[in-house]
């Protein structure tokens, strides 16, 4: 069995990145609906993460080698994950009072 690589299947990367983008958009809309009704910052952190994911994957499609990531793209996702962690810590420790 031949491993999948961008040389043998160039459209597979684009298809999968588009699929991830579409799923991230659906997830962002889902969490945005809950944030609008509850105003809970945790839901807003998830919306932020999925919006960052949408822009990250959309940009990655335009790269000449989309399976090789750039450092700033990983740092952008890391900051979005830190926002989720901060919202979880805030919800568990500061909202109890």
N, C-alpha and C positions, 0 to 999 in steps of 0.2 A: 504494500500500500504506500502510495506516494504522500508525503506530508504536504499540507497546504502551505503555499508560500505566495507572496505577492507576485513572484515571477510567473508562476503557473496559473494562478487564479486572481488576476488584478481586480476584478469587480467584486470579489468576495469581501474584501476589506471595506469597500464603499457600502455594500449592502448591509453588512453587520453594523457599521457605524451609524448608518441611517436608521436601522432598527433600534439601536440603543437610544438614539436621539428621539425617535417617536415614543418609545416607552418612557423616557425621561419627561417628555412633554405631558404625557397622560398622567404621570405621577405628580408632576408639579401642579397641574390643574386640580387633581384629587386633593392634595394637601392644601392648596389655596382655598378650596371650598370650605374645608374644616377650619382654616385660620380665620376666614371671614365670619364664621358663625361663633367661634369661641374666643378669638383674639389671643390665643395661646402662642407664645413665642417659639415653642417647640415646633409647631406646624410651620411657622414662618422660616425657621432654620432649615426644615426639609425642603421647602419651596426654594430657598436660596441654593441649597445643594443641587437640586435637580435643574435649576436654571443654569448654574455653572456647568453642570454636566452637558446640557444642551449646547452651550456655546463652545465648550471644549471639544466635544465630538464633531460638531459642525466645522470647527476650524481644522481638526485633524484630517478631515476628508480632503481639504485643499493642499495638504502637504504632499511633497513628492514621494516620501516614504512614510505612509501613515502608520505602519506598525512599529516605527521607531519614534518614541515620544521625546518631546523637548522637556527640559527641566522645569521651565516656568509653567507648563501645563500640569505637571505633577504637583507643583507648589500651589497652584490655584485650587486643585481638588483638595489638597491638604488643608488649606484655609477653610474651605467649605465644610470639611469634616470636623474641624475644630469648632466651627460655629454650631454644629449639631451637638458636639460634646458639651460646649458651654451652655447651650439651652437645656440639656439634660441635667447638668449639675445645678443650674439655676432652679429648675423645676423641682428637683429632689431636696435641695437644701434651703433655698431662700423662699420658696412659696409655701413652706410648711408653717410659717409664722402667722 
